[in-house]
């Protein structure tokens, strides 16, 4: 089954085109990397897949359903660490429970607490469940956000630079957690990344974009000299 189908998609902010001419189909349970330079439209595409941004033209369907009509529980999202407000007065377990119920609550049911704690344990974050978000390191916070995403068992997982801002050991661990979730839950993973090595070794498909689609296919073909030059070269710098 095709998990994500994108047809003739163009996205704009006001009248400025951000990314255009996107056409690709992602099979269910695939692990896909979106790769491109800064400002190429990667995060914008991710937010459009989430339904946060409306496309200018084209359409998106998830498992054959129009994106505007799907069950929102099908989707899980992990944002970039650098965009998060760590001063928000909440603990790790409260953040995970908010993902389970899609809202903040002053009272946590025992069943929700158990489910959230299991999710934290699955990502190696159980030991700091009661810590304030402000006290967590970048790697710890990213694990908590993964737990918040995993807790509802989404069918499609959207990740925006999940390993940016963490050390190499933590990055390797986070990549393994995502890979395991993909295999164990038959889930479709779509990951924005700057890490070519992670994209090459962990994913089955790569979407190269730079304001428009450059290539969509296997990592071996995606990371050829020709495709990388098309994706990352600048006008006048051939």
C-alpha positions in Angstrom: 0.0 0.0 0.0 1.1 3.6 -0.7 1.3 5.4 2.6 2.0 8.9 1.2 1.2 10.1 -2.3 2.2 13.6 -3.4 1.0 14.9 -6.7 2.1 18.1 -8.5 2.6 19.8 -5.1 3.7 23.4 -4.9 3.9 25.4 -1.6 4.1 29.2 -1.2 4.3 31.8 1.6 2.1 34.6 0.4 3.2 35.0 -3.2 6.7 33.6 -2.8 7.3 30.1 -4.0 9.0 27.9 -1.4 9.1 24.5 -3.2 7.4 23.3 -6.3 6.9 20.3 -8.7 6.9 17.6 -6.0 5.7 14.1 -7.2 6.4 11.0 -5.2 4.8 7.9 -3.7 6.1 6.4 -0.4 5.2 2.8 0.2 3.9 1.8 3.7 6.7 0.9 6.2 9.4 2.8 4.2 12.1 4.8 5.9 12.5 8.0 3.8 15.1 10.9 4.2 14.4 14.4 2.9 17.8 16.0 2.1 18.6 19.5 0.8 20.5 22.7 1.7 19.2 25.3 4.1 16.2 27.1 2.8 15.4 24.4 0.2 11.9 23.7 1.6 12.4 20.6 3.7 10.7 21.8 6.9 8.0 23.5 4.9 7.2 20.2 3.1 7.1 18.4 6.5 4.6 20.9 7.9 2.5 20.6 4.7 2.4 16.8 5.2 1.2 17.5 8.8 -1.5 19.7 7.4 -0.1 22.8 9.2 0.6 24.6 5.8 -1.9 24.4 2.9 -0.3 23.8 -0.5 -0.7 26.3 -3.3 -1.3 23.6 -5.9 -1.5 19.8 -6.0 -2.7 17.3 -3.4 -1.5 14.9 -0.8 -3.2 11.6 0.2 -2.3 9.3 3.1 -3.3 5.6 2.7 -5.6 6.7 -0.1 -7.4 9.4 1.9 -7.2 13.1 1.3 -4.9 14.7 3.9 -7.8 16.9 5.2 -9.9 13.9 6.0 -7.5 11.5 7.7 -7.5 10.5 11.4 -4.9 12.8 13.0 -3.8 9.9 15.2 -2.2 8.4 12.1 0.6 11.0 12.3 3.4 11.6 14.8 5.8 14.5 14.8 9.1 15.2 16.4 10.3 18.9 15.9 13.8 20.2 15.9 15.3 20.6 19.4 16.4 24.2 18.6 12.8 25.2 18.1 11.6 24.0 21.5 10.9 26.2 24.5 12.7 24.5 27.4 11.4 27.0 29.9 7.8 25.5 29.7 7.0 24.4 33.2 6.4 20.7 32.7 8.1 17.4 33.4 9.1 14.7 30.9 6.2 12.4 31.8 3.7 15.3 31.5 5.0 16.0 28.0 4.5 12.4 27.0 1.0 12.2 28.4 0.1 15.4 26.4 1.0 13.4 23.3 -1.3 10.5 24.4 -4.3 12.8 25.0 -3.4 15.6 22.6 -3.9 18.1 25.4 -2.4 19.2 28.7 -4.1 18.0 31.9 -3.6 18.8 35.6 -4.6 15.2 36.4 -3.1 12.1 34.9 -5.0 8.8 35.0 -3.1 5.8 36.2 -3.6 4.0 32.9 -2.1 7.0 31.0 0.7 7.2 33.4 1.6 3.6 32.8 1.4 3.9 29.1 3.6 7.1 29.1 6.1 5.5 31.4 6.4 2.5 29.1 7.0 4.8 26.1 9.8 6.6 28.1 11.3 3.3 29.0 11.3 2.2 25.4 13.6 5.2 24.5 15.8 4.9 27.6 14.3 7.9 29.3 12.4 6.4 32.2 15.1 7.5 34.8 14.3 11.2 34.1 10.5 11.0 33.8 10.0 13.4 36.6 12.6 16.0 35.6 11.6 19.4 34.4 12.1 19.9 30.7 14.4 22.9 31.5 16.9 20.5 33.2 17.2 18.0 30.4 20.1 17.9 27.9 19.5 18.0 24.2 19.8 14.3 23.9 17.5 13.6 26.8 14.9 16.1 25.5 15.0 14.4 22.1 14.3 11.0 23.7 11.3 12.5 25.5 9.9 13.9 22.3 10.4 10.5 20.6 8.5 8.9 23.5 5.7 11.5 23.1 5.5 10.6 19.5 5.8 6.8 19.9 3.2 6.6 22.7 0.2 6.7 20.3 1.8 4.3 17.9 1.3 6.5 14.8 1.3 4.9 11.3 3.4 7.8 9.9 6.3 9.4 11.8 7.6 12.8 10.7 10.9 13.9 12.1 12.7 17.2 11.6 16.4 16.9 12.1 16.0 14.4 15.0 19.7 14.1 15.8 20.8 17.7 15.4 22.4 19.2 18.5 23.3 15.9 20.2 26.6 14.1 20.5 27.6 11.2 18.2 26.8 8.5 20.8 23.3 9.9 21.4 22.8 10.4 17.6 23.6 6.8 17.0 21.2 5.7 19.7 18.4 8.0 18.4 18.8 6.7 14.9 18.6 3.1 16.2 15.4 3.9 18.2 13.8 5.3 15.0 14.9 2.3 12.9 13.5 -0.1 15.5 10.2 1.7 15.6 10.0 1.5 11.8 10.6 -2.3 11.9 8.6 -3.2 14.9 5.4 -1.2 14.1 5.5 -1.4 10.3 5.4 2.4 10.4 6.4 4.8 7.7 9.2 7.2 8.6 9.8 10.5 6.9 12.9 12.3 8.2 14.4 15.7 7.4 18.2 15.5 7.8 21.5 17.1 6.9 23.3 13.9 7.8 24.0 12.1 4.5 25.6 9.2 6.3 22.5 8.5 8.4 20.3 8.9 5.3 22.5 6.5 3.3 22.8 3.8 6.0 19.3 3.9 7.7 16.8 4.8 4.9 15.4 3.0 1.9 14.4 6.1 -0.1 15.8 9.6 -0.4 14.0 12.8 -1.6 16.5 15.4 -2.7 15.0 18.9 -2.9 16.2 22.4 -3.6 13.2 24.6 -4.1 12.0 21.7 -6.3 12.3 18.0 -6.5 15.8 16.9 -7.7 15.5 13.2 -7.2 13.4 10.5 -5.4 14.7 7.0 -5.2 17.3 4.7 -3.5 20.2 6.1 -1.5 22.7 4.6 -3.9 21.2 6.6 -6.8 20.4 9.7 -4.7 23.9 10.3 -3.5 25.6 10.3 -6.9 27.9 13.2 -7.8 25.4 14.4 -10.4 22.4 14.5 -8.0 24.4 16.0 -5.2 25.7 18.8 -7.5 22.1 19.5 -8.6 20.9 19.7 -5.0 23.7 21.6 -3.3 25.3 23.8 -6.0 24.5 27.5 -6.2 24.0 29.6 -9.3 27.3 30.7 -10.6 29.2 28.1 -8.6 29.1 25.2 -10.9 
